[in-house]
Amino acid sequence: MKHRSRKLSFTAFVLTASAFSAAHADVRLPKILSDHMVLQADKPATLWGWADAGEKVTVSIAGKSASATADAKGKWSVSISVPASKEAQEMTVTGKNTLKVSDILTGEVWICSGQSNMEWSVKQSDNFEAEAAAAKFPLIRHFKVTKTTADAPLDDVQGAWVVCAPETVGDFSAVGYFFGRELHQQLKGKAIGLLGSNWGGTPAEAWASRASLEADASLKPLLDRWEQQIAAYDPVKAKENFDKAKAAWETQSAAAKAEGKPVPRPPQPPQAPEKSPNRPASLYNGMIAPLLPLAVKGAIWYQGESNVGRAQQYKTIFPLMIQNWRKDFKHPDMPFHFVQIAPYRYNKNPNADTTPCAELWEAQFETLRKVPHTGMAVTMDVGNLDNIHPTNKQDVGKRLALWALSKDYGVKGLTYSGPLYKEAKVEGGKIRISFENGEGLKTKDGGPLSFFTIAGEDKVFSPAEATIEGSSIVVSSKDVAKPVAVRFSWREDALPNLFNGANLPASPFRTDTFPMVTEGKF
């Protein structure tokens, strides 16, 4: 029996070794190159994968073929120009084995990234039943990148392409879907590929590469802080503290239930800092870097809530991240359209400073101004002051699409933005504000303009009266005889009523350059 057992074990070893050897020899593709995928039209498609070092691999699609030899690490790639088509194509990849990828479309591919408001699904959004019933768009496909952190750039992601249908659309990124649907309908039925790479509660620096962050000296304190946290982390002590917190929570919960009161939130298990999705570059490494060979049209972005409180620093990180992606995707003018975050009561203390959120809005607005080929969807009218996740994602997606349609696809006659602050001129005891996209200025509710304040040289802001005069607004206050500055919606709980004739809301702004309350925060 022992002899037979050893023989069986040896046979199992041989079979396992043979299976491993065969698997190692097989040509392999990244998950993003799989059934139902969408390739970017009007650009050569980079198609890549792995094989044995020195193995010749041939890729054929749409009547075209290209070959490559795997390098010393087994990596290979080819470039093929695939014509735009609504007709499904099949791709064959041949080396020592043959792979087939079916139902491939060629159209418009967009990355949909950011934190929870981009991750927010269609089934969590307004009018889901009606939206699902109408979601018969087989030329729209969605790839949800599995959440992954990494210390160094990975070469693959987990996920699968899903064809849009009433039974599948519920799990799509809502902002991504409503953006993609608008493009699909306005671009005469072009195929749309949506790459959902997002993770709730994460800051912008997690989505930028380590090299890009290290290249800016002002971000060294942020990087150093994380290195200090990693070095100081004690998993044994962290577990002990968690156990104590959990025991205390169980006692408090029992007491709350007995008294009919709400149960407090439980403590979260400890997480090593090096595994945190908030760590700089961790999500770039795990969820962006593996996509880099892919040709894309552009990116849409909904993030910023996790950087409220560090708005001055965001003025550096956000533009840096955009340029980082453009460089690494080898797409210098890659369209990058983002959402200006919605109003929300971050501070529950009524005496707390409510301007850090406004400073984040300003950081986003400055990015629009300074970084070419960007667009900004303003959401001052779709927020919920008590819910950081507004459920009206239809307007958000459509407003992003307006920028893309106008700026990237050349659709004429679209008003793509609400009023954007242009300049201010002091006229005696008043200040006149002019705007871009200010045609047809109005208040949406028909009442007086709201959330304007004005200040003199003492920098004390007082509520102001504001009146529309053509395409400009005149602001004044009886309490400020010699005004020097105006602010609009400069508080986190602002729900302003200033719109243009296309029913698009104005972005918050300030005319001053007084010191920011978030200066020095990292």
Secondary structure, DSSP 8 states (H G I E B T S, - for coil): -HHHHHHHHHHHHHHHHHHHHHHHHS-B--TTSSTT-EEETTSEEEEEEE-STT-EEEEEETTEEEEEE--TTSEEEEEEE---EEEEEEEEEESSSEEEEEEEEEEEEEEEEESHHHH-BGGGSTTHHHHHHT---TTEEEEE------SS--S-----EEE--TTTGGGSBHHHHHHHHHHHHHTTT--EEEEEEE-TT--GGGGS-HHHHHTSGGGHHHHHHHHHHHHH--HHHHHHHHHHHHHHHHHHHHHHHHTT------------GGG-TTSTTHHIIIIIGGGTTS--SEEEEE--GGGTT-HHHHHHHHHHHHHHHHHHTT-TT--EEEEE--------STTS--HHHHHHHHHHHHHHHHSTTEEEEE-TTS-BTTBSS-S-HHHHHHHHHHHIIIIIS--TT------EEEEEEEETTEEEEEEES-TT-EETTSS---SEEEE-TT--EEE-EEEEETTEEEEEBTTBSS--EEEES-STT----EE-TTS-B---EES-----TTTT--
